[in-house]
Amino acid sequence: MTKGSSSSSGAGSSSGSSGGGYTTTSSGTNDQGNHYCHRDYGSGASNSNSYHYSNQNGSYYYSNPNASHARRL
C-alpha cells in the first residue's frame, strides 16, 4: 500500500474549514502526488481525528469517525 506521508509540497492547507460536523485540520497533495485530508470530528466521535488518503494508483485508505477503516489496494 502506498499510504502517503502528510508532508506536502506547498499544495496543502490547514485553513480549519468546517462543515458536516467536522473541522478540516489539513488537506492537500503530498510529495508523491497523493491526496490526503485530516478531519477533527470532536470529542463525541469514536475516532475524533479521521483521515483519508487517495493514491494516484487508485488505492485509498480511510479512518472514519466511527472508528471503522476502509482500504483498497
PDB file of N, CA, C and O in Angstrom:
ATOM      1  N   MET A   1       0.844  -1.178   0.000  1.00  0.00           N
ATOM      2  CA  MET A   1       0.000   0.000   0.000  1.00  0.00           C
ATOM      3  C   MET A   1       0.883   1.233   0.000  1.00  0.00           C
ATOM      4  O   MET A   1       1.902   1.268   0.690  1.00  0.00           O
ATOM      5  N   THR A   2       0.507   2.233  -0.758  1.00  0.00           N
ATOM      6  CA  THR A   2       1.266   3.473  -0.794  1.00  0.00           C
ATOM      7  C   THR A   2       0.557   4.547   0.001  1.00  0.00           C
ATOM      8  O   THR A   2       0.083   5.536  -0.559  1.00  0.00           O
ATOM      9  N   LYS A   3       0.485   4.356   1.279  1.00  0.00           N
ATOM     10  CA  LYS A   3      -0.130   5.363   2.121  1.00  0.00           C
ATOM     11  C   LYS A   3       0.836   6.526   2.201  1.00  0.00           C
ATOM     12  O   LYS A   3       1.916   6.396   2.778  1.00  0.00           O
ATOM     13  N   GLY A   4       0.465   7.659   1.631  1.00  0.00           N
ATOM     14  CA  GLY A   4       1.385   8.780   1.536  1.00  0.00           C
ATOM     15  C   GLY A   4       1.598   9.472   2.861  1.00  0.00           C
ATOM     16  O   GLY A   4       0.757   9.417   3.758  1.00  0.00           O
ATOM     17  N   SER A   5       2.731  10.119   2.965  1.00  0.00           N
ATOM     18  CA  SER A   5       3.001  10.913   4.156  1.00  0.00           C
ATOM     19  C   SER A   5       2.224  12.203   4.069  1.00  0.00           C
ATOM     20  O   SER A   5       1.806  12.596   2.980  1.00  0.00           O
ATOM     21  N   SER A   6       2.019  12.869   5.177  1.00  0.00           N
ATOM     22  CA  SER A   6       1.237  14.090   5.153  1.00  0.00           C
ATOM     23  C   SER A   6       2.097  15.336   5.013  1.00  0.00           C
ATOM     24  O   SER A   6       1.634  16.444   5.281  1.00  0.00           O
ATOM     25  N   SER A   7       3.334  15.163   4.597  1.00  0.00           N
ATOM     26  CA  SER A   7       4.149  16.333   4.304  1.00  0.00           C
ATOM     27  C   SER A   7       3.821  16.782   2.896  1.00  0.00           C
ATOM     28  O   SER A   7       3.894  15.994   1.954  1.00  0.00           O
ATOM     29  N   SER A   8       3.463  18.030   2.753  1.00  0.00           N
ATOM     30  CA  SER A   8       3.041  18.490   1.441  1.00  0.00           C
ATOM     31  C   SER A   8       4.117  19.339   0.802  1.00  0.00           C
ATOM     32  O   SER A   8       5.043  19.804   1.467  1.00  0.00           O
ATOM     33  N   SER A   9       3.984  19.533  -0.482  1.00  0.00           N
ATOM     34  CA  SER A   9       4.945  20.353  -1.207  1.00  0.00           C
ATOM     35  C   SER A   9       4.316  21.692  -1.554  1.00  0.00           C
ATOM     36  O   SER A   9       4.437  22.163  -2.685  1.00  0.00           O
ATOM     37  N   GLY A  10       3.654  22.298  -0.602  1.00  0.00           N
ATOM     38  CA  GLY A  10       3.053  23.596  -0.818  1.00  0.00           C
ATOM     39  C   GLY A  10       1.627  23.536  -1.315  1.00  0.00           C
ATOM     40  O   GLY A  10       0.972  24.574  -1.412  1.00  0.00           O
ATOM     41  N   ALA A  11       1.127  22.365  -1.632  1.00  0.00           N
ATOM     42  CA  ALA A  11      -0.223  22.266  -2.168  1.00  0.00           C
ATOM     43  C   ALA A  11      -1.255  22.071  -1.070  1.00  0.00           C
ATOM     44  O   ALA A  11      -2.450  22.204  -1.335  1.00  0.00           O
ATOM     45  N   GLY A  12      -0.849  21.768   0.131  1.00  0.00           N
ATOM     46  CA  GLY A  12      -1.762  21.508   1.222  1.00  0.00           C
ATOM     47  C   GLY A  12      -2.224  22.776   1.894  1.00  0.00           C
ATOM     48  O   GLY A  12      -1.733  23.869   1.615  1.00  0.00           O
ATOM     49  N   SER A  13      -3.183  22.607   2.789  1.00  0.00           N
ATOM     50  CA  SER A  13      -3.659  23.757   3.537  1.00  0.00           C
ATOM     51  C   SER A  13      -4.059  23.316   4.931  1.00  0.00           C
ATOM     52  O   SER A  13      -4.276  22.131   5.181  1.00  0.00           O
ATOM     53  N   SER A  14      -4.152  24.258   5.816  1.00  0.00           N
ATOM     54  CA  SER A  14      -4.654  23.973   7.155  1.00  0.00           C
ATOM     55  C   SER A  14      -5.567  25.114   7.569  1.00  0.00           C
ATOM     56  O   SER A  14      -5.392  25.724   8.624  1.00  0.00           O
ATOM     57  N   SER A  15      -6.535  25.384   6.723  1.00  0.00           N
ATOM     58  CA  SER A  15      -7.403  26.534   6.917  1.00  0.00           C
ATOM     59  C   SER A  15      -8.393  26.349   8.047  1.00  0.00           C
ATOM     60  O   SER A  15      -8.953  27.329   8.539  1.00  0.00           O
ATOM     61  N   GLY A  16      -8.624  25.111   8.473  1.00  0.00           N
ATOM     62  CA  GLY A  16      -9.573  24.880   9.546  1.00  0.00           C
ATOM     63  C   GLY A  16     -11.007  25.038   9.096  1.00  0.00           C
ATOM     64  O   GLY A  16     -11.859  25.418   9.899  1.00  0.00           O
ATOM     65  N   SER A  17     -11.300  24.760   7.850  1.00  0.00           N
ATOM     66  CA  SER A  17     -12.666  24.876   7.360  1.00  0.00           C
ATOM     67  C   SER A  17     -13.531  23.811   8.010  1.00  0.00           C
ATOM     68  O   SER A  17     -13.041  22.747   8.388  1.00  0.00           O
ATOM     69  N   SER A  18     -14.803  24.096   8.135  1.00  0.00           N
ATOM     70  CA  SER A  18     -15.676  23.130   8.786  1.00  0.00           C
ATOM     71  C   SER A  18     -16.946  22.940   7.984  1.00  0.00           C
ATOM     72  O   SER A  18     -17.262  23.731   7.096  1.00  0.00           O
ATOM     73  N   GLY A  19     -17.664  21.893   8.304  1.00  0.00           N
ATOM     74  CA  GLY A  19     -18.913  21.556   7.643  1.00  0.00           C
ATOM     75  C   GLY A  19     -19.224  20.111   7.912  1.00  0.00           C
ATOM     76  O   GLY A  19     -18.308  19.294   8.009  1.00  0.00           O
ATOM     77  N   GLY A  20     -20.495  19.765   8.036  1.00  0.00           N
ATOM     78  CA  GLY A  20     -20.870  18.382   8.247  1.00  0.00           C
ATOM     79  C   GLY A  20     -20.438  17.834   9.598  1.00  0.00           C
ATOM     80  O   GLY A  20     -20.279  16.621   9.731  1.00  0.00           O
ATOM     81  N   GLY A  21     -20.242  18.678  10.606  1.00  0.00           N
ATOM     82  CA  GLY A  21     -19.880  18.215  11.934  1.00  0.00           C
ATOM     83  C   GLY A  21     -18.412  17.954  12.135  1.00  0.00           C
ATOM     84  O   GLY A  21     -18.039  17.279  13.095  1.00  0.00           O
ATOM     85  N   TYR A  22     -17.571  18.459  11.274  1.00  0.00           N
ATOM     86  CA  TYR A  22     -16.131  18.271  11.423  1.00  0.00           C
ATOM     87  C   TYR A  22     -15.395  19.536  11.030  1.00  0.00           C
ATOM     88  O   TYR A  22     -15.946  20.430  10.387  1.00  0.00           O
ATOM     89  N   THR A  23     -14.132  19.586  11.435  1.00  0.00           N
ATOM     90  CA  THR A  23     -13.230  20.651  11.023  1.00  0.00           C
ATOM     91  C   THR A  23     -12.087  20.026  10.244  1.00  0.00           C
ATOM     92  O   THR A  23     -11.439  19.097  10.726  1.00  0.00           O
ATOM     93  N   THR A  24     -11.839  20.524   9.055  1.00  0.00           N
ATOM     94  CA  THR A  24     -10.707  20.037   8.268  1.00  0.00           C
ATOM     95  C   THR A  24      -9.452  20.693   8.816  1.00  0.00           C
ATOM     96  O   THR A  24      -9.289  21.908   8.709  1.00  0.00           O
ATOM     97  N   THR A  25      -8.571  19.905   9.397  1.00  0.00           N
ATOM     98  CA  THR A  25      -7.355  20.450  10.002  1.00  0.00           C
ATOM     99  C   THR A  25      -6.220  20.555   9.008  1.00  0.00           C
ATOM    100  O   THR A  25      -5.367  21.432   9.150  1.00  0.00           O
ATOM    101  N   SER A  26      -6.179  19.686   8.002  1.00  0.00           N
ATOM    102  CA  SER A  26      -5.189  19.802   6.930  1.00  0.00           C
ATOM    103  C   SER A  26      -5.634  18.971   5.747  1.00  0.00           C
ATOM    104  O   SER A  26      -6.307  17.952   5.903  1.00  0.00           O
ATOM    105  N   SER A  27      -5.253  19.415   4.566  1.00  0.00           N
ATOM    106  CA  SER A  27      -5.544  18.655   3.354  1.00  0.00           C
ATOM    107  C   SER A  27      -4.627  19.141   2.247  1.00  0.00           C
ATOM    108  O   SER A  27      -4.062  20.232   2.326  1.00  0.00           O
ATOM    109  N   GLY A  28      -4.488  18.338   1.237  1.00  0.00           N
ATOM    110  CA  GLY A  28      -3.653  18.737   0.122  1.00  0.00           C
ATOM    111  C   GLY A  28      -3.120  17.543  -0.626  1.00  0.00           C
ATOM    112  O   GLY A  28      -3.706  16.461  -0.603  1.00  0.00           O
ATOM    113  N   THR A  29      -2.019  17.748  -1.282  1.00  0.00           N
ATOM    114  CA  THR A  29      -1.350  16.707  -2.056  1.00  0.00           C
ATOM    115  C   THR A  29       0.070  16.568  -1.537  1.00  0.00           C
ATOM    116  O   THR A  29       0.796  17.557  -1.435  1.00  0.00           O
ATOM    117  N   ASN A  30       0.469  15.344  -1.209  1.00  0.00           N
ATOM    118  CA  ASN A  30       1.806  15.143  -0.657  1.00  0.00           C
ATOM    119  C   ASN A  30       2.855  15.059  -1.762  1.00  0.00           C
ATOM    120  O   ASN A  30       2.543  15.217  -2.942  1.00  0.00           O
ATOM    121  N   ASP A  31       4.087  14.812  -1.368  1.00  0.00           N
ATOM    122  CA  ASP A  31       5.202  14.792  -2.311  1.00  0.00           C
ATOM    123  C   ASP A  31       5.081  13.696  -3.368  1.00  0.00           C
ATOM    124  O   ASP A  31       5.672  13.808  -4.441  1.00  0.00           O
ATOM    125  N   GLN A  32       4.324  12.640  -3.078  1.00  0.00           N
ATOM    126  CA  GLN A  32       4.142  11.557  -4.039  1.00  0.00           C
ATOM    127  C   GLN A  32       2.950  11.810  -4.971  1.00  0.00           C
ATOM    128  O   GLN A  32       2.660  10.978  -5.831  1.00  0.00           O
ATOM    129  N   GLY A  33       2.267  12.929  -4.814  1.00  0.00           N
ATOM    130  CA  GLY A  33       1.120  13.256  -5.650  1.00  0.00           C
ATOM    131  C   GLY A  33      -0.181  12.641  -5.170  1.00  0.00           C
ATOM    132  O   GLY A  33      -1.161  12.608  -5.914  1.00  0.00           O
ATOM    133  N   ASN A  34      -0.206  12.151  -3.927  1.00  0.00           N
ATOM    134  CA  ASN A  34      -1.400  11.533  -3.362  1.00  0.00           C
ATOM    135  C   ASN A  34      -2.169  12.541  -2.520  1.00  0.00           C
ATOM    136  O   ASN A  34      -1.572  13.352  -1.812  1.00  0.00           O
ATOM    137  N   HIS A  35      -3.507  12.488  -2.600  1.00  0.00           N
ATOM    138  CA  HIS A  35      -4.365  13.405  -1.844  1.00  0.00           C
ATOM    139  C   HIS A  35      -4.528  12.905  -0.414  1.00  0.00           C
ATOM    140  O   HIS A  35      -4.622  11.701  -0.176  1.00  0.00           O
ATOM    141  N   TYR A  36      -4.561  13.836   0.532  1.00  0.00           N
ATOM    142  CA  TYR A  36      -4.851  13.488   1.919  1.00  0.00           C
ATOM    143  C   TYR A  36      -5.754  14.546   2.526  1.00  0.00           C
ATOM    144  O   TYR A  36      -5.767  15.698   2.093  1.00  0.00           O
ATOM    145  N   CYS A  37      -6.509  14.135   3.537  1.00  0.00           N
ATOM    146  CA  CYS A  37      -7.385  15.058   4.253  1.00  0.00           C
ATOM    147  C   CYS A  37      -7.525  14.567   5.689  1.00  0.00           C
ATOM    148  O   CYS A  37      -7.889  13.414   5.918  1.00  0.00           O
ATOM    149  N   HIS A  38      -7.241  15.426   6.644  1.00  0.00           N
ATOM    150  CA  HIS A  38      -7.390  15.107   8.063  1.00  0.00           C
ATOM    151  C   HIS A  38      -8.551  15.923   8.607  1.00  0.00           C
ATOM    152  O   HIS A  38      -8.627  17.130   8.376  1.00  0.00           O
ATOM    153  N   ARG A  39      -9.454  15.271   9.330  1.00  0.00           N
ATOM    154  CA  ARG A  39     -10.635  15.941   9.858  1.00  0.00           C
ATOM    155  C   ARG A  39     -10.770  15.679  11.345  1.00  0.00           C
ATOM    156  O   ARG A  39     -10.509  14.573  11.816  1.00  0.00           O
ATOM    157  N   ASP A  40     -11.176  16.696  12.078  1.00  0.00           N
ATOM    158  CA  ASP A  40     -11.426  16.594  13.514  1.00  0.00           C
ATOM    159  C   ASP A  40     -12.936  16.587  13.728  1.00  0.00           C
ATOM    160  O   ASP A  40     -13.610  17.573  13.429  1.00  0.00           O
ATOM    161  N   TYR A  41     -13.472  15.480  14.243  1.00  0.00           N
ATOM    162  CA  TYR A  41     -14.904  15.345  14.486  1.00  0.00           C
ATOM    163  C   TYR A  41     -15.281  15.647  15.932  1.00  0.00           C
ATOM    164  O   TYR A  41     -16.444  15.495  16.308  1.00  0.00           O
ATOM    165  N   GLY A  42     -14.339  16.064  16.734  1.00  0.00           N
ATOM    166  CA  GLY A  42     -14.626  16.423  18.119  1.00  0.00           C
ATOM    167  C   GLY A  42     -14.607  15.238  19.062  1.00  0.00           C
ATOM    168  O   GLY A  42     -14.459  14.088  18.646  1.00  0.00           O
ATOM    169  N   SER A  43     -14.759  15.540  20.328  1.00  0.00           N
ATOM    170  CA  SER A  43     -14.616  14.516  21.369  1.00  0.00           C
ATOM    171  C   SER A  43     -15.762  13.517  21.401  1.00  0.00           C
ATOM    172  O   SER A  43     -15.618  12.460  22.016  1.00  0.00           O
ATOM    173  N   GLY A  44     -16.894  13.804  20.764  1.00  0.00           N
ATOM    174  CA  GLY A  44     -18.029  12.892  20.772  1.00  0.00           C
ATOM    175  C   GLY A  44     -17.890  11.730  19.801  1.00  0.00           C
ATOM    176  O   GLY A  44     -18.658  10.772  19.883  1.00  0.00           O
ATOM    177  N   ALA A  45     -16.947  11.788  18.900  1.00  0.00           N
ATOM    178  CA  ALA A  45     -16.766  10.721  17.904  1.00  0.00           C
ATOM    179  C   ALA A  45     -15.883   9.614  18.467  1.00  0.00           C
ATOM    180  O   ALA A  45     -14.995   9.868  19.281  1.00  0.00           O
ATOM    181  N   SER A  46     -16.136   8.382  18.026  1.00  0.00           N
ATOM    182  CA  SER A  46     -15.293   7.258  18.449  1.00  0.00           C
ATOM    183  C   SER A  46     -13.854   7.466  18.017  1.00  0.00           C
ATOM    184  O   SER A  46     -12.922   7.091  18.729  1.00  0.00           O
ATOM    185  N   ASN A  47     -13.679   8.059  16.858  1.00  0.00           N
ATOM    186  CA  ASN A  47     -12.347   8.374  16.322  1.00  0.00           C
ATOM    187  C   ASN A  47     -12.397   9.837  15.909  1.00  0.00           C
ATOM    188  O   ASN A  47     -12.786  10.149  14.783  1.00  0.00           O
ATOM    189  N   SER A  48     -12.015  10.722  16.793  1.00  0.00           N
ATOM    190  CA  SER A  48     -12.205  12.152  16.537  1.00  0.00           C
ATOM    191  C   SER A  48     -11.284  12.703  15.466  1.00  0.00           C
ATOM    192  O   SER A  48     -11.601  13.726  14.859  1.00  0.00           O
ATOM    193  N   ASN A  49     -10.161  12.064  15.213  1.00  0.00           N
ATOM    194  CA  ASN A  49      -9.218  12.541  14.198  1.00  0.00           C
ATOM    195  C   ASN A  49      -9.189  11.574  13.010  1.00  0.00           C
ATOM    196  O   ASN A  49      -8.326  10.701  12.922  1.00  0.00           O
ATOM    197  N   SER A  50     -10.129  11.746  12.119  1.00  0.00           N
ATOM    198  CA  SER A  50     -10.247  10.890  10.944  1.00  0.00           C
ATOM    199  C   SER A  50      -9.375  11.408   9.818  1.00  0.00           C
ATOM    200  O   SER A  50      -8.984  12.575   9.799  1.00  0.00           O
ATOM    201  N   TYR A  51      -9.079  10.523   8.881  1.00  0.00           N
ATOM    202  CA  TYR A  51      -8.288  10.942   7.731  1.00  0.00           C
ATOM    203  C   TYR A  51      -8.565  10.023   6.567  1.00  0.00           C
ATOM    204  O   TYR A  51      -9.099   8.927   6.736  1.00  0.00           O
ATOM    205  N   HIS A  52      -8.199  10.476   5.382  1.00  0.00           N
ATOM    206  CA  HIS A  52      -8.216   9.600   4.218  1.00  0.00           C
ATOM    207  C   HIS A  52      -7.078   9.965   3.288  1.00  0.00           C
ATOM    208  O   HIS A  52      -6.644  11.114   3.210  1.00  0.00           O
ATOM    209  N   TYR A  53      -6.617   8.959   2.596  1.00  0.00           N
ATOM    210  CA  TYR A  53      -5.599   9.104   1.557  1.00  0.00           C
ATOM    211  C   TYR A  53      -6.175   8.526   0.280  1.00  0.00           C
ATOM    212  O   TYR A  53      -6.742   7.433   0.295  1.00  0.00           O
ATOM    213  N   SER A  54      -6.039   9.238  -0.814  1.00  0.00           N
ATOM    214  CA  SER A  54      -6.411   8.728  -2.131  1.00  0.00           C
ATOM    215  C   SER A  54      -5.151   8.757  -2.978  1.00  0.00           C
ATOM    216  O   SER A  54      -4.605   9.825  -3.256  1.00  0.00           O
ATOM    217  N   ASN A  55      -4.698   7.596  -3.383  1.00  0.00           N
ATOM    218  CA  ASN A  55      -3.434   7.492  -4.102  1.00  0.00           C
ATOM    219  C   ASN A  55      -3.640   7.512  -5.612  1.00  0.00           C
ATOM    220  O   ASN A  55      -4.708   7.151  -6.108  1.00  0.00           O
ATOM    221  N   GLN A  56      -2.621   7.932  -6.328  1.00  0.00           N
ATOM    222  CA  GLN A  56      -2.693   8.035  -7.782  1.00  0.00           C
ATOM    223  C   GLN A  56      -2.977   6.707  -8.470  1.00  0.00           C
ATOM    224  O   GLN A  56      -3.549   6.684  -9.560  1.00  0.00           O
ATOM    225  N   ASN A  57      -2.584   5.606  -7.848  1.00  0.00           N
ATOM    226  CA  ASN A  57      -2.794   4.287  -8.458  1.00  0.00           C
ATOM    227  C   ASN A  57      -4.199   3.738  -8.211  1.00  0.00           C
ATOM    228  O   ASN A  57      -4.481   2.595  -8.568  1.00  0.00           O
ATOM    229  N   GLY A  58      -5.080   4.530  -7.608  1.00  0.00           N
ATOM    230  CA  GLY A  58      -6.452   4.116  -7.356  1.00  0.00           C
ATOM    231  C   GLY A  58      -6.682   3.510  -5.986  1.00  0.00           C
ATOM    232  O   GLY A  58      -7.829   3.262  -5.614  1.00  0.00           O
ATOM    233  N   SER A  59      -5.630   3.266  -5.228  1.00  0.00           N
ATOM    234  CA  SER A  59      -5.797   2.732  -3.885  1.00  0.00           C
ATOM    235  C   SER A  59      -6.179   3.866  -2.928  1.00  0.00           C
ATOM    236  O   SER A  59      -5.940   5.039  -3.214  1.00  0.00           O
ATOM    237  N   TYR A  60      -6.763   3.503  -1.810  1.00  0.00           N
ATOM    238  CA  TYR A  60      -7.125   4.503  -0.812  1.00  0.00           C
ATOM    239  C   TYR A  60      -7.127   3.877   0.573  1.00  0.00           C
ATOM    240  O   TYR A  60      -7.134   2.654   0.717  1.00  0.00           O
ATOM    241  N   TYR A  61      -7.122   4.723   1.581  1.00  0.00           N
ATOM    242  CA  TYR A  61      -7.218   4.275   2.962  1.00  0.00           C
ATOM    243  C   TYR A  61      -8.017   5.308   3.733  1.00  0.00           C
ATOM    244  O   TYR A  61      -7.706   6.498   3.692  1.00  0.00           O
ATOM    245  N   TYR A  62      -9.037   4.859   4.431  1.00  0.00           N
ATOM    246  CA  TYR A  62      -9.881   5.745   5.230  1.00  0.00           C
ATOM    247  C   TYR A  62      -9.861   5.299   6.682  1.00  0.00           C
ATOM    248  O   TYR A  62      -9.878   4.102   6.968  1.00  0.00           O
ATOM    249  N   SER A  63      -9.825   6.239   7.581  1.00  0.00           N
ATOM    250  CA  SER A  63     -10.057   6.001   9.001  1.00  0.00           C
ATOM    251  C   SER A  63     -11.229   6.907   9.371  1.00  0.00           C
ATOM    252  O   SER A  63     -11.075   8.126   9.446  1.00  0.00           O
ATOM    253  N   ASN A  64     -12.392   6.316   9.602  1.00  0.00           N
ATOM    254  CA  ASN A  64     -13.641   7.049   9.740  1.00  0.00           C
ATOM    255  C   ASN A  64     -13.938   7.466  11.178  1.00  0.00           C
ATOM    256  O   ASN A  64     -13.355   6.917  12.113  1.00  0.00           O
ATOM    257  N   PRO A  65     -14.849   8.442  11.367  1.00  0.00           N
ATOM    258  CA  PRO A  65     -15.149   8.925  12.726  1.00  0.00           C
ATOM    259  C   PRO A  65     -15.791   7.880  13.627  1.00  0.00           C
ATOM    260  O   PRO A  65     -15.740   8.016  14.849  1.00  0.00           O
ATOM    261  N   ASN A  66     -16.396   6.838  13.054  1.00  0.00           N
ATOM    262  CA  ASN A  66     -16.989   5.772  13.872  1.00  0.00           C
ATOM    263  C   ASN A  66     -15.985   4.665  14.179  1.00  0.00           C
ATOM    264  O   ASN A  66     -16.364   3.590  14.644  1.00  0.00           O
ATOM    265  N   ALA A  67     -14.704   4.930  13.917  1.00  0.00           N
ATOM    266  CA  ALA A  67     -13.584   4.022  14.193  1.00  0.00           C
ATOM    267  C   ALA A  67     -13.497   2.870  13.196  1.00  0.00           C
ATOM    268  O   ALA A  67     -12.691   1.959  13.389  1.00  0.00           O
ATOM    269  N   SER A  68     -14.308   2.884  12.131  1.00  0.00           N
ATOM    270  CA  SER A  68     -14.164   1.868  11.092  1.00  0.00           C
ATOM    271  C   SER A  68     -13.055   2.283  10.133  1.00  0.00           C
ATOM    272  O   SER A  68     -12.674   3.452  10.071  1.00  0.00           O
ATOM    273  N   HIS A  69     -12.550   1.317   9.396  1.00  0.00           N
ATOM    274  CA  HIS A  69     -11.464   1.571   8.463  1.00  0.00           C
ATOM    275  C   HIS A  69     -11.825   0.957   7.112  1.00  0.00           C
ATOM    276  O   HIS A  69     -12.480  -0.084   7.056  1.00  0.00           O
ATOM    277  N   ALA A  70     -11.409   1.584   6.051  1.00  0.00           N
ATOM    278  CA  ALA A  70     -11.600   1.045   4.712  1.00  0.00           C
ATOM    279  C   ALA A  70     -10.282   1.144   3.970  1.00  0.00           C
ATOM    280  O   ALA A  70      -9.551   2.125   4.101  1.00  0.00           O
ATOM    281  N   ARG A  71      -9.986   0.112   3.188  1.00  0.00           N
ATOM    282  CA  ARG A  71      -8.734   0.104   2.436  1.00  0.00           C
ATOM    283  C   ARG A  71      -8.962  -0.587   1.109  1.00  0.00           C
ATOM    284  O   ARG A  71      -9.630  -1.618   1.044  1.00  0.00           O
ATOM    285  N   ARG A  72      -8.417  -0.028   0.069  1.00  0.00           N
ATOM    286  CA  ARG A  72      -8.433  -0.675  -1.249  1.00  0.00           C
ATOM    287  C   ARG A  72      -7.021  -0.592  -1.788  1.00  0.00           C
ATOM    288  O   ARG A  72      -6.460   0.497  -1.913  1.00  0.00           O
ATOM    289  N   LEU A  73      -6.447  -1.740  -2.107  1.00  0.00           N
ATOM    290  CA  LEU A  73      -5.093  -1.783  -2.632  1.00  0.00           C
ATOM    291  C   LEU A  73      -5.085  -1.781  -4.128  1.00  0.00           C
ATOM    292  O   LEU A  73      -4.017  -1.815  -4.739  1.00  0.00           O
TER     293      LEU A  73
END
